[in-house]
Amino acid sequence: MIGEYEELLVDLEFSQTAYTAALIAEEQARAEARRKSRYLAIHIPPTLSQAPQYPQRFVLSALAGVFLFALWAVLALIGYNIRDRR
């Protein structure tokens, strides 16, 4: 019984030491993550673009034209269908 008790005590001490080391490693990792997340360096100063990317007026105008033509075509077909049934 005493041998088992001493073995359990050794396991307990080993586990406590490992747990303490894990807690310290976790705290160090968190501190390192906090330190790295606050680092910000500006490498290239911001400039204005030479040509705007958005809004793409030509693309939007072309899409609007296509959809308006499609709407007109559908309405015209509906109108012709109604007129032919009379």
DRENFIRO-939906 format. One line per 8 residues: number of its first residue (from 1); for each residue x, y, z of N, C-alpha, C, O. Coordinates in pm, whole numbers, plus 50000, padded with zeros to 5 digits. Each point is the difference from the previous one (the first is absolute). Layout:
DRENFIRO-939906
NUM	X/Y/Z/X/Y/Z/X/Y/Z/X/Y/Z ~ ... $
This chain:
DRENFIRO-939906
1	50083/49880/50000/49917/50120/50000/50086/50125/50000/49971/50098/49931 ~ 50136/49898/50148/50087/50118/50008/50066/50023/49864/50017/50114/49958 ~ 50020/49779/49973/50061/50012/49867/49904/50064/49901/50040/50086/49921 ~ 49835/49873/50082/49899/50059/49912/49978/50147/50033/49986/50083/49911 ~ 50010/49948/50219/49979/50137/50045/50115/50089/49952/49977/50110/49952 ~ 50146/49841/50062/50114/50080/49956/49998/50017/49848/50036/50106/49950 ~ 49923/49792/49978/49991/50009/49855/49895/50105/49960/50020/50078/49907 ~ 49868/49921/50164/49896/50099/49973/50047/50141/50034/49968/50094/49928 $
9	50109/49920/50179/50054/50132/50036/50095/50051/49892/49998/50118/49964 ~ 50085/49793/49984/50093/50039/49893/49921/50041/49876/50033/50100/49936 ~ 49864/49823/50029/49915/50036/49887/49932/50135/50021/49990/50081/49908 ~ 49964/49943/50216/49935/50127/50032/50098/50116/49984/49965/50102/49941 ~ 50154/49886/50110/50099/50106/49989/50037/50024/49853/50014/50115/49957 ~ 50002/49777/49967/50032/50014/49859/49887/50071/49926/50023/50087/49916 ~ 49855/49875/50115/49884/50061/49934/49989/50147/50036/49969/50083/49914 ~ 50055/49950/50213/49993/50141/50042/50108/50082/49931/49975/50113/49958 $
17	50145/49832/50029/50108/50070/49932/49968/50020/49852/50023/50108/49945 ~ 49924/49790/49992/49963/50010/49859/49888/50102/49981/50001/50076/49903 ~ 49902/49925/50188/49889/50094/49991/50050/50144/50016/49959/50089/49926 ~ 50130/49933/50170/50055/50133/50022/50079/50045/49877/49989/50116/49958 ~ 50089/49794/49984/50076/50035/49880/49906/50032/49883/50028/50091/49922 ~ 49864/49836/50067/49903/50027/49893/49933/50135/50019/49978/50072/49903 ~ 49989/49963/50221/49940/50132/50026/50096/50112/49966/49960/50101/49942 ~ 50166/49882/50093/50100/50102/49968/50016/50013/49849/50007/50111/49947 $
25	49999/49777/49982/50013/50003/49854/49879/50066/49936/50014/50075/49902 ~ 49867/49898/50151/49879/50063/49946/50004/50151/50019/49967/50075/49909 ~ 50073/49969/50208/50006/50144/50027/50104/50066/49911/49978/50111/49950 ~ 50135/49823/50029/50102/50056/49911/49948/50008/49856/50027/50098/49930 ~ 49900/49801/50027/49944/50002/49864/49898/50112/49985/49996/50067/49897 ~ 49922/49952/50204/49901/50110/49994/50069/50136/49997/49961/50088/49924 ~ 50143/49928/50158/50073/50126/50001/50066/50025/49865/50000/50113/49951 ~ 50057/49785/49989/50062/50013/49869/49896/50035/49894/50026/50084/49913 $
33	49857/49854/50093/49893/50031/49905/49953/50144/50016/49976/50069/49902 ~ 50009/49976/50224/49961/50140/50023/50106/50095/49947/49967/50103/49941 ~ 50159/49863/50079/50108/50088/49955/50002/50007/49849/50020/50108/49944 ~ 49960/49781/49987/50004/49998/49855/49877/50065/49938/50009/50058/49892 ~ 49878/49933/50174/49877/50055/49942/49999/50152/50005/49925/50063/49926 ~ 50154/49997/50158/50003/50145/50010/50102/50063/49908/50004/50122/49988 ~ 50079/49799/49946/50104/50053/49915/49941/50040/49866/49933/49921/49934 ~ 50092/50204/50027/49948/50050/49873/50105/50092/49940/50045/50094/50066 $
41	49993/49881/49814/50098/50083/49932/49945/50041/49864/49939/49919/49930 ~ 50083/50205/50034/49957/50049/49870/50121/49994/49908/50098/50071/50021 ~ 49896/49843/49878/50113/49983/49909/49987/50091/49878/50100/50053/49951 ~ 49779/49964/50001/49977/50082/49881/49898/50106/50037/49890/49966/50045 ~ 50141/50159/49937/49901/50103/50033/49880/49991/49906/50017/49971/49882 ~ 49864/50053/50168/49881/49991/49916/49998/50109/49894/50042/50113/50026 ~ 49909/49853/49857/49988/50096/49891/49861/49988/49938/49929/49901/50022 ~ 50035/50198/49903/49872/49995/49929/50016/49919/49872/50106/50003/49937 $
49	49793/49925/50026/50007/49921/49878/49991/50092/49879/49941/50108/50006 ~ 50118/49848/49883/49999/50082/49880/49866/49988/49927/49954/50097/49939 ~ 49986/49786/50068/49869/49980/49937/49913/49922/50098/50045/49900/50055 ~ 49832/50144/49968/49915/49930/50096/49958/49863/49947/49974/49982/49881 ~ 50019/49923/50209/49954/49866/49961/49848/49990/50011/49937/49935/49917 ~ 50006/50128/50182/49857/49993/50022/49945/50139/50017/50072/50084/50054 ~ 49811/49947/49907/49904/49917/49926/50040/49990/49854/50052/50096/49942 ~ 49925/49791/49999/50031/49978/49859/49879/50046/49919/49907/49923/49975 $
57	50096/50203/49987/49883/50061/49937/49964/49933/49867/49881/49981/49971 ~ 50218/49984/49948/49969/49938/49871/49934/49864/50019/49901/49970/49934 ~ 50152/49950/50157/49943/49866/50024/49859/50014/50055/49909/49929/49957 ~ 50072/50162/50139/49866/50019/50056/49902/50050/49894/49885/49957/49996 ~ 50161/50135/49919/49912/50050/49894/49964/49890/49902/49885/49988/49959 ~ 50214/49930/50002/49973/49890/49907/49903/49900/50061/49908/49954/49933 ~ 50111/50010/50195/49908/49907/50065/49860/50058/50009/49901/49929/49977 ~ 50089/50198/50057/49868/50063/50007/49934/49997/49863/49881/49973/49990 $
65	50196/50055/49903/49944/49996/49865/49951/49861/49963/49892/49986/49943 ~ 50186/49912/50090/49960/49862/49969/49873/49963/50075/49908/49943/49941 ~ 50085/50089/50187/49881/49966/50077/49878/50079/49955/49889/49947/49998 ~ 50129/50180/49966/49886/50078/49950/49952/49945/49866/49880/49994/49974 ~ 50214/49966/49940/49961/49940/49872/49925/49869/50023/49899/49974/49934 ~ 50149/49944/50158/49933/49874/50030/49860/50026/50057/49905/49931/49963 ~ 50083/50167/50125/49868/50034/50055/49907/50049/49889/49884/49960/49996 ~ 50166/50124/49915/49918/50048/49888/49957/49884/49911/49885/49994/49956 $
73	50209/49912/50017/49968/49887/49914/49892/49913/50063/49907/49956/49931 ~ 50102/50018/50198/49899/49918/50068/49865/50071/49997/49898/49937/49971 ~ 50101/50191/50059/49874/50075/49998/49941/50005/49859/49879/49992/49983 ~ 50206/50023/49916/49951/50002/49862/49939/49865/49963/49895/49994/49937 ~ 50172/49897/50102/49944/49867/49971/49868/49978/50072/49908/49942/49944 ~ 50083/50105/50178/49873/49987/50073/49891/50081/49930/49887/49954/49984 ~ 50150/50167/49974/49902/50085/49930/49954/49937/49869/49880/49999/49971 ~ 50214/49948/49950/49962/49934/49874/49915/49876/50027/49906/49972/49925 $
81	50124/49955/50180/49922/49881/50034/49858/50038/50035/49905/49935/49957 ~ 50079/50170/50122/49864/50046/50038/49926/50048/49876/49881/49972/49985 ~ 50187/50101/49926/49934/50056/49880/49959/49887/49904/49896/50009/49936 ~ 50185/49884/50054/49966/49891/49910/49882/49918/50051/49930/49939/49919 ~ 50045/50058/50208/49889/49920/50055/49866/50070/49989/49897/49937/50024 ~ 50101/50190/49942/49872/50071/49990/49932/49978/49872/49891/50053/49977 $
